[in-house]
């Protein structure tokens, strides 16, 4: 997975982050990448600031920050050694993480979901969902409790005029290289439908069923051809990937394959491809993330701009 050169590992206070840090360290070593352990502490409460002078308030904030830095250094010492740097921000976690990325040029964030272990999906992971919506670089939400799983699933599409996009190619490249690194099988899933099929069959159009069947057949063939083109563009063969091209809505297709395969990671795009201003996460991604019980590597389209102000 020789792609990332500056990895930020988010290690929230109160979580057992060592397994996640070790995964990040292995990836950093394989890529000769920089590695930084990062956490965010809350600002010293303003109601207490009113009772102390500003100088003492700054001192107490510094004490809290320095203590957390020492704790991160200890985690690094036990898991990574001197290769890793540590840093601590002050403020709201997802905002400080995105700002850190903008200022320091990190190209991958690895984090644990900020919700209790074992829960399905990420519905209660507030900071994680903010990152999936607003972080401009890929976010790997790592679930250390399922590290024995090796397979990787990448979800691609919808295609634009039957043409794979740069995001689709990125998802395939990342997914295939990650599967190779994990020693698992790479799976690609693409869902397709004939737009308006139910209306064509049952609406005013009342087309001949045979004609609709031919349209469905054409749509399915186009989907197969688009996936074949995507694989050719990324240099993969049938031996490299298990392809799941399904007549289905995207969410049940992705979740169905994940339930069958039990992957360690699902790789997917999480931002709208339609260029709708303010739509930071697509409905497909939002719904799918609520159903998965595995790690997720979430990728934004080229040109995505975070709404977080630096």
Secondary structure, 3 states (H helix, E strand, C coil): CCCCCEEEEECCCCCCCHHHHHHHHHHHHHHCCEEEEEEEECCCCHHHHCCCCHHHHHHHHHHHHHHHHHHHHHHHHHHCCCCEEEEEEECCHHHHHHHHHHHHCCCEEEEECCCCCCCCCCCCCHHHHHHHHHCCCEEEEECHHHCCCCCEEEECCCCECCECCHHHHHHHHHHHHHHHHHCCCEEEEEEECCCCHHHHHHCCCCCCHHHHHHHHHHHHHHHHHHHHHHHHHCCCCCCCCEEEEEECCHHHHHHHHHHHHCCCEEEEECCCCCCCCCCCCCHHHHHHHCCCCCEEEEECCCCCCCCCCC
